[in-house]
Amino acid sequence: MVLGNLDAVGVLQSGSEERLKAEIRRQVAAGRCNNSRFILSLGSPVTPATPIERVRLYCDLGHELGTD
């Protein structure tokens, strides 16, 4: 099993939507190289400065891109 390591500050909190999408795509592709035994996750906790909308977007994109 492989656990993802998305940057909670530089990508989730402060990155553009396109950067977030690109990073999720990159991690999903890496997971597929591991027979799809992969958990998309952050490298550290969600910061208090991260808007809840960004967390929802992260979850939605992970679901959408992970099932392509």
Biopython code that builds the backbone (N, CA, C, O; Angstrom):
import numpy as np
from Bio.PDB.StructureBuilder import StructureBuilder

atoms = [
    (1, "MET", "N", (0.843, -1.165, 0.000)),
    (1, "MET", "CA", (0.000, 0.000, 0.000)),
    (1, "MET", "C", (0.897, 1.240, 0.000)),
    (1, "MET", "O", (1.909, 1.278, 0.699)),
    (2, "VAL", "N", (0.530, 2.228, -0.769)),
    (2, "VAL", "CA", (1.265, 3.487, -0.850)),
    (2, "VAL", "C", (0.358, 4.600, -0.347)),
    (2, "VAL", "O", (-0.822, 4.648, -0.692)),
    (3, "LEU", "N", (0.904, 5.485, 0.462)),
    (3, "LEU", "CA", (0.151, 6.607, 1.012)),
    (3, "LEU", "C", (0.678, 7.882, 0.387)),
    (3, "LEU", "O", (1.884, 8.128, 0.402)),
    (4, "GLY", "N", (-0.219, 8.704, -0.169)),
    (4, "GLY", "CA", (0.174, 9.946, -0.833)),
    (4, "GLY", "C", (0.752, 10.958, 0.137)),
    (4, "GLY", "O", (0.707, 10.761, 1.351)),
    (5, "ASN", "N", (1.291, 12.032, -0.393)),
    (5, "ASN", "CA", (1.960, 13.030, 0.437)),
    (5, "ASN", "C", (1.777, 14.413, -0.168)),
    (5, "ASN", "O", (2.757, 15.088, -0.480)),
    (6, "LEU", "N", (0.538, 14.836, -0.336)),
    (6, "LEU", "CA", (0.237, 16.134, -0.928)),
    (6, "LEU", "C", (0.612, 17.249, 0.054)),
    (6, "LEU", "O", (0.323, 17.153, 1.247)),
    (7, "ASP", "N", (1.241, 18.280, -0.439)),
    (7, "ASP", "CA", (1.680, 19.419, 0.369)),
    (7, "ASP", "C", (0.454, 20.194, 0.879)),
    (7, "ASP", "O", (-0.254, 20.828, 0.096)),
    (8, "ALA", "N", (0.212, 20.137, 2.186)),
    (8, "ALA", "CA", (-0.976, 20.740, 2.785)),
    (8, "ALA", "C", (-0.964, 22.267, 2.742)),
    (8, "ALA", "O", (-2.026, 22.889, 2.760)),
    (9, "VAL", "N", (0.212, 22.875, 2.685)),
    (9, "VAL", "CA", (0.288, 24.341, 2.662)),
    (9, "VAL", "C", (0.481, 24.850, 1.232)),
    (9, "VAL", "O", (-0.327, 25.637, 0.739)),
    (10, "GLY", "N", (1.541, 24.406, 0.571)),
    (10, "GLY", "CA", (1.879, 24.923, -0.751)),
    (10, "GLY", "C", (0.888, 24.557, -1.839)),
    (10, "GLY", "O", (0.738, 25.299, -2.811)),
    (11, "VAL", "N", (0.207, 23.426, -1.695)),
    (11, "VAL", "CA", (-0.732, 22.989, -2.732)),
    (11, "VAL", "C", (-2.178, 23.142, -2.257)),
    (11, "VAL", "O", (-2.966, 23.835, -2.901)),
    (12, "LEU", "N", (-2.532, 22.508, -1.148)),
    (12, "LEU", "CA", (-3.929, 22.541, -0.717)),
    (12, "LEU", "C", (-4.355, 23.935, -0.259)),
    (12, "LEU", "O", (-5.365, 24.464, -0.722)),
    (13, "GLN", "N", (-3.594, 24.515, 0.634)),
    (13, "GLN", "CA", (-3.979, 25.819, 1.191)),
    (13, "GLN", "C", (-3.743, 26.965, 0.211)),
    (13, "GLN", "O", (-4.617, 27.815, 0.041)),
    (14, "SER", "N", (-2.589, 27.002, -0.431)),
    (14, "SER", "CA", (-2.186, 28.198, -1.181)),
    (14, "SER", "C", (-2.057, 28.014, -2.687)),
    (14, "SER", "O", (-1.948, 29.003, -3.412)),
    (15, "GLY", "N", (-2.065, 26.796, -3.172)),
    (15, "GLY", "CA", (-1.875, 26.561, -4.598)),
    (15, "GLY", "C", (-3.122, 26.855, -5.410)),
    (15, "GLY", "O", (-4.225, 26.929, -4.869)),
    (16, "SER", "N", (-2.942, 27.019, -6.686)),
    (16, "SER", "CA", (-4.077, 27.242, -7.580)),
    (16, "SER", "C", (-4.882, 25.949, -7.718)),
    (16, "SER", "O", (-4.413, 24.869, -7.360)),
    (17, "GLU", "N", (-6.085, 26.077, -8.236)),
    (17, "GLU", "CA", (-6.905, 24.892, -8.474)),
    (17, "GLU", "C", (-6.223, 23.965, -9.475)),
    (17, "GLU", "O", (-6.288, 22.743, -9.341)),
    (18, "GLU", "N", (-5.574, 24.547, -10.473)),
    (18, "GLU", "CA", (-4.865, 23.734, -11.472)),
    (18, "GLU", "C", (-3.691, 22.990, -10.849)),
    (18, "GLU", "O", (-3.435, 21.837, -11.196)),
    (19, "ARG", "N", (-2.982, 23.630, -9.942)),
    (19, "ARG", "CA", (-1.860, 22.953, -9.277)),
    (19, "ARG", "C", (-2.365, 21.804, -8.412)),
    (19, "ARG", "O", (-1.766, 20.729, -8.382)),
    (20, "LEU", "N", (-3.464, 22.038, -7.713)),
    (20, "LEU", "CA", (-4.060, 20.990, -6.891)),
    (20, "LEU", "C", (-4.475, 19.808, -7.769)),
    (20, "LEU", "O", (-4.194, 18.653, -7.446)),
    (21, "LYS", "N", (-5.136, 20.106, -8.866)),
    (21, "LYS", "CA", (-5.586, 19.059, -9.785)),
    (21, "LYS", "C", (-4.388, 18.292, -10.356)),
    (21, "LYS", "O", (-4.424, 17.064, -10.437)),
    (22, "ALA", "N", (-3.338, 19.000, -10.747)),
    (22, "ALA", "CA", (-2.146, 18.358, -11.311)),
    (22, "ALA", "C", (-1.478, 17.443, -10.286)),
    (22, "ALA", "O", (-1.023, 16.353, -10.634)),
    (23, "GLU", "N", (-1.415, 17.873, -9.038)),
    (23, "GLU", "CA", (-0.775, 17.059, -8.006)),
    (23, "GLU", "C", (-1.601, 15.811, -7.707)),
    (23, "GLU", "O", (-1.048, 14.731, -7.499)),
    (24, "ILE", "N", (-2.914, 15.959, -7.686)),
    (24, "ILE", "CA", (-3.763, 14.787, -7.461)),
    (24, "ILE", "C", (-3.606, 13.814, -8.624)),
    (24, "ILE", "O", (-3.514, 12.605, -8.415)),
    (25, "ARG", "N", (-3.576, 14.336, -9.843)),
    (25, "ARG", "CA", (-3.367, 13.469, -11.016)),
    (25, "ARG", "C", (-2.039, 12.722, -10.918)),
    (25, "ARG", "O", (-1.968, 11.527, -11.206)),
    (26, "ARG", "N", (-0.989, 13.433, -10.512)),
    (26, "ARG", "CA", (0.338, 12.822, -10.379)),
    (26, "ARG", "C", (0.304, 11.695, -9.355)),
    (26, "ARG", "O", (0.868, 10.625, -9.584)),
    (27, "GLN", "N", (-0.355, 11.933, -8.231)),
    (27, "GLN", "CA", (-0.407, 10.912, -7.192)),
    (27, "GLN", "C", (-1.260, 9.719, -7.605)),
    (27, "GLN", "O", (-0.917, 8.577, -7.303)),
    (28, "VAL", "N", (-2.357, 9.975, -8.286)),
    (28, "VAL", "CA", (-3.200, 8.877, -8.774)),
    (28, "VAL", "C", (-2.408, 8.019, -9.762)),
    (28, "VAL", "O", (-2.482, 6.791, -9.719)),
    (29, "ALA", "N", (-1.655, 8.662, -10.645)),
    (29, "ALA", "CA", (-0.833, 7.915, -11.614)),
    (29, "ALA", "C", (0.208, 7.067, -10.892)),
    (29, "ALA", "O", (0.453, 5.924, -11.279)),
    (30, "ALA", "N", (0.819, 7.612, -9.855)),
    (30, "ALA", "CA", (1.801, 6.843, -9.073)),
    (30, "ALA", "C", (1.124, 5.651, -8.406)),
    (30, "ALA", "O", (1.696, 4.563, -8.338)),
    (31, "GLY", "N", (-0.084, 5.860, -7.919)),
    (31, "GLY", "CA", (-0.819, 4.762, -7.295)),
    (31, "GLY", "C", (-1.158, 3.661, -8.266)),
    (31, "GLY", "O", (-1.141, 2.483, -7.909)),
    (32, "ARG", "N", (-1.465, 4.033, -9.484)),
    (32, "ARG", "CA", (-1.785, 3.023, -10.497)),
    (32, "ARG", "C", (-0.564, 2.160, -10.810)),
    (32, "ARG", "O", (-0.701, 1.003, -11.207)),
    (33, "CYS", "N", (0.617, 2.724, -10.632)),
    (33, "CYS", "CA", (1.852, 1.939, -10.826)),
    (33, "CYS", "C", (2.043, 0.925, -9.701)),
    (33, "CYS", "O", (2.883, 0.030, -9.800)),
    (34, "ASN", "N", (1.270, 1.066, -8.645)),
    (34, "ASN", "CA", (1.337, 0.166, -7.495)),
    (34, "ASN", "C", (0.067, -0.702, -7.437)),
    (34, "ASN", "O", (-0.454, -1.002, -6.363)),
    (35, "ASN", "N", (-0.406, -1.090, -8.616)),
    (35, "ASN", "CA", (-1.617, -1.918, -8.715)),
    (35, "ASN", "C", (-2.829, -1.279, -8.046)),
    (35, "ASN", "O", (-3.688, -1.974, -7.503)),
    (36, "SER", "N", (-2.888, 0.046, -8.089)),
    (36, "SER", "CA", (-3.997, 0.828, -7.527)),
    (36, "SER", "C", (-4.168, 0.633, -6.027)),
    (36, "SER", "O", (-5.242, 0.885, -5.481)),
    (37, "ARG", "N", (-3.120, 0.188, -5.372)),
    (37, "ARG", "CA", (-3.142, 0.096, -3.907)),
    (37, "ARG", "C", (-2.537, 1.392, -3.373)),
    (37, "ARG", "O", (-1.348, 1.454, -3.059)),
    (38, "PHE", "N", (-3.359, 2.407, -3.278)),
    (38, "PHE", "CA", (-2.888, 3.757, -3.007)),
    (38, "PHE", "C", (-3.936, 4.518, -2.212)),
    (38, "PHE", "O", (-5.132, 4.384, -2.471)),
    (39, "ILE", "N", (-3.500, 5.309, -1.255)),
    (39, "ILE", "CA", (-4.389, 6.174, -0.486)),
    (39, "ILE", "C", (-3.946, 7.613, -0.719)),
    (39, "ILE", "O", (-2.835, 7.992, -0.349)),
    (40, "LEU", "N", (-4.804, 8.404, -1.325)),
    (40, "LEU", "CA", (-4.521, 9.824, -1.526)),
    (40, "LEU", "C", (-4.622, 10.510, -0.175)),
    (40, "LEU", "O", (-5.640, 10.384, 0.507)),
    (41, "SER", "N", (-3.587, 11.231, 0.221)),
    (41, "SER", "CA", (-3.610, 11.905, 1.518)),
    (41, "SER", "C", (-2.679, 13.101, 1.511)),
    (41, "SER", "O", (-1.932, 13.332, 0.560)),
    (42, "LEU", "N", (-2.744, 13.849, 2.595)),
    (42, "LEU", "CA", (-1.872, 15.008, 2.778)),
    (42, "LEU", "C", (-0.607, 14.578, 3.497)),
    (42, "LEU", "O", (-0.579, 13.546, 4.166)),
    (43, "GLY", "N", (0.441, 15.379, 3.352)),
    (43, "GLY", "CA", (1.690, 15.095, 4.043)),
    (43, "GLY", "C", (1.682, 15.577, 5.486)),
    (43, "GLY", "O", (2.525, 15.169, 6.284)),
    (44, "SER", "N", (0.737, 16.440, 5.819)),
    (44, "SER", "CA", (0.590, 16.958, 7.178)),
    (44, "SER", "C", (-0.866, 17.382, 7.352)),
    (44, "SER", "O", (-1.617, 17.407, 6.377)),
    (45, "PRO", "N", (-1.275, 17.712, 8.567)),
    (45, "PRO", "CA", (-2.677, 18.072, 8.784)),
    (45, "PRO", "C", (-3.107, 19.312, 7.983)),
    (45, "PRO", "O", (-2.288, 20.159, 7.626)),
    (46, "VAL", "N", (-4.401, 19.388, 7.718)),
    (46, "VAL", "CA", (-4.971, 20.582, 7.086)),
    (46, "VAL", "C", (-4.780, 21.743, 8.058)),
    (46, "VAL", "O", (-5.077, 21.623, 9.247)),
    (47, "THR", "N", (-4.285, 22.862, 7.545)),
    (47, "THR", "CA", (-4.026, 24.017, 8.407)),
    (47, "THR", "C", (-5.312, 24.787, 8.689)),
    (47, "THR", "O", (-6.254, 24.721, 7.900)),
    (48, "PRO", "N", (-5.364, 25.510, 9.795)),
    (48, "PRO", "CA", (-6.542, 26.323, 10.103)),
    (48, "PRO", "C", (-6.822, 27.396, 9.045)),
    (48, "PRO", "O", (-7.959, 27.851, 8.914)),
    (49, "ALA", "N", (-5.802, 27.801, 8.296)),
    (49, "ALA", "CA", (-5.970, 28.838, 7.272)),
    (49, "ALA", "C", (-6.541, 28.293, 5.958)),
    (49, "ALA", "O", (-6.832, 29.064, 5.044)),
    (50, "THR", "N", (-6.702, 26.977, 5.860)),
    (50, "THR", "CA", (-7.227, 26.380, 4.627)),
    (50, "THR", "C", (-8.747, 26.504, 4.617)),
    (50, "THR", "O", (-9.417, 26.009, 5.524)),
    (51, "PRO", "N", (-9.294, 27.162, 3.594)),
    (51, "PRO", "CA", (-10.756, 27.278, 3.511)),
    (51, "PRO", "C", (-11.404, 25.901, 3.328)),
    (51, "PRO", "O", (-10.870, 25.039, 2.631)),
    (52, "ILE", "N", (-12.543, 25.716, 3.957)),
    (52, "ILE", "CA", (-13.256, 24.446, 3.856)),
    (52, "ILE", "C", (-13.589, 24.108, 2.408)),
    (52, "ILE", "O", (-13.666, 22.934, 2.046)),
    (53, "GLU", "N", (-13.786, 25.126, 1.581)),
    (53, "GLU", "CA", (-14.075, 24.891, 0.166)),
    (53, "GLU", "C", (-12.917, 24.182, -0.528)),
    (53, "GLU", "O", (-13.127, 23.360, -1.419)),
    (54, "ARG", "N", (-11.687, 24.508, -0.111)),
    (54, "ARG", "CA", (-10.506, 23.845, -0.695)),
    (54, "ARG", "C", (-10.460, 22.375, -0.295)),
    (54, "ARG", "O", (-10.092, 21.519, -1.099)),
    (55, "VAL", "N", (-10.832, 22.086, 0.940)),
    (55, "VAL", "CA", (-10.853, 20.692, 1.395)),
    (55, "VAL", "C", (-11.921, 19.923, 0.619)),
    (55, "VAL", "O", (-11.694, 18.781, 0.219)),
    (56, "ARG", "N", (-13.075, 20.537, 0.404)),
    (56, "ARG", "CA", (-14.125, 19.895, -0.396)),
    (56, "ARG", "C", (-13.649, 19.658, -1.827)),
    (56, "ARG", "O", (-13.887, 18.596, -2.402)),
    (57, "LEU", "N", (-12.979, 20.654, -2.394)),
    (57, "LEU", "CA", (-12.450, 20.518, -3.750)),
    (57, "LEU", "C", (-11.443, 19.372, -3.815)),
    (57, "LEU", "O", (-11.478, 18.570, -4.749)),
    (58, "TYR", "N", (-10.555, 19.289, -2.840)),
    (58, "TYR", "CA", (-9.574, 18.201, -2.767)),
    (58, "TYR", "C", (-10.280, 16.844, -2.766)),
    (58, "TYR", "O", (-9.904, 15.942, -3.514)),
    (59, "CYS", "N", (-11.282, 16.708, -1.943)),
    (59, "CYS", "CA", (-12.025, 15.445, -1.862)),
    (59, "CYS", "C", (-12.740, 15.147, -3.178)),
    (59, "CYS", "O", (-12.693, 14.022, -3.676)),
    (60, "ASP", "N", (-13.397, 16.152, -3.734)),
    (60, "ASP", "CA", (-14.122, 15.963, -5.004)),
    (60, "ASP", "C", (-13.170, 15.583, -6.125)),
    (60, "ASP", "O", (-13.444, 14.659, -6.891)),
    (61, "LEU", "N", (-12.041, 16.298, -6.225)),
    (61, "LEU", "CA", (-11.066, 16.001, -7.286)),
    (61, "LEU", "C", (-10.453, 14.612, -7.093)),
    (61, "LEU", "O", (-10.258, 13.875, -8.059)),
    (62, "GLY", "N", (-10.157, 14.267, -5.860)),
    (62, "GLY", "CA", (-9.605, 12.938, -5.597)),
    (62, "GLY", "C", (-10.556, 11.844, -6.046)),
    (62, "GLY", "O", (-10.139, 10.850, -6.641)),
    (63, "HIS", "N", (-11.823, 12.032, -5.761)),
    (63, "HIS", "CA", (-12.816, 11.043, -6.184)),
    (63, "HIS", "C", (-12.945, 11.023, -7.706)),
    (63, "HIS", "O", (-12.931, 9.957, -8.322)),
    (64, "GLU", "N", (-13.069, 12.193, -8.301)),
    (64, "GLU", "CA", (-13.238, 12.307, -9.757)),
    (64, "GLU", "C", (-12.035, 11.746, -10.520)),
    (64, "GLU", "O", (-12.196, 10.933, -11.430)),
    (65, "LEU", "N", (-10.843, 12.180, -10.147)),
    (65, "LEU", "CA", (-9.643, 11.784, -10.875)),
    (65, "LEU", "C", (-9.192, 10.363, -10.553)),
    (65, "LEU", "O", (-8.516, 9.718, -11.355)),
    (66, "GLY", "N", (-9.568, 9.893, -9.390)),
    (66, "GLY", "CA", (-9.196, 8.537, -8.989)),
    (66, "GLY", "C", (-10.034, 7.465, -9.631)),
    (66, "GLY", "O", (-9.684, 6.286, -9.578)),
    (67, "THR", "N", (-11.137, 7.857, -10.238)),
    (67, "THR", "CA", (-12.018, 6.873, -10.866)),
    (67, "THR", "C", (-12.039, 6.994, -12.368)),
    (67, "THR", "O", (-12.869, 6.362, -13.021)),
    (68, "ASP", "N", (-11.138, 7.799, -12.948)),
    (68, "ASP", "CA", (-11.074, 7.947, -14.413)),
    (68, "ASP", "C", (-10.733, 6.642, -15.079)),
    (68, "ASP", "O", (-10.638, 6.581, -16.304)),
]
sb = StructureBuilder()
sb.init_structure("model")
sb.init_model(0)
sb.init_chain("A")
sb.init_seg("    ")
for serial, (resi, resn, name, xyz) in enumerate(atoms, 1):
    if name == "N":
        sb.init_residue(resn, " ", resi, " ")
    sb.init_atom(name, np.array(xyz, "f"), 0.0, 1.0, " ", f" {name:<3s}", serial, name[0])
structure = sb.get_structure()
